[in-house]
Amino acid sequence: MEFLVASAIGVLTAGGIYLMLRLRTFPVILGISLLTYAVNVFLFASGRLTVGAPPILQKGVETYTDPLPQALVLTAIVISFGMTAVVVMIALGAYLGSDDDHVDDPAGSAGSDGRDAT
């Protein structure tokens, strides 16, 4: 089970980094989202991967799952959803304002209307 989770974290991280290196805004946003998912799975896995174990130590219970990573992941999901919505709106506004969705426009290059960007 640990190998499967570690492989999933590796695949999410590799895909996120690959997409973040693209020149368009939408793949960059997807890459950041994939990296966020990888960090969430990593945080969740840090609380011990046990199946059917209670999150609170009680009498007669030998193994338990740490509830703190679960709470951190829940909070991180809400924050990442909000930040993704903000970044999508900023990217949409930048695209509608310049008719271009390239991430790395060089300084001094002419925009779509022919004016200098400086």
Secondary structure, 3 states (H helix, E strand, C coil): CHHHHHHHHHHHHHHHHHHHCCCEHHHHHHHHHHHHHHHHHHHHHCCCCCCCCCCCCCCCCCCCCCHHHHHHHHHHHHHHHHHHHHHHHHHHHHHHHHCCCECCCCCCCECCCCCECC
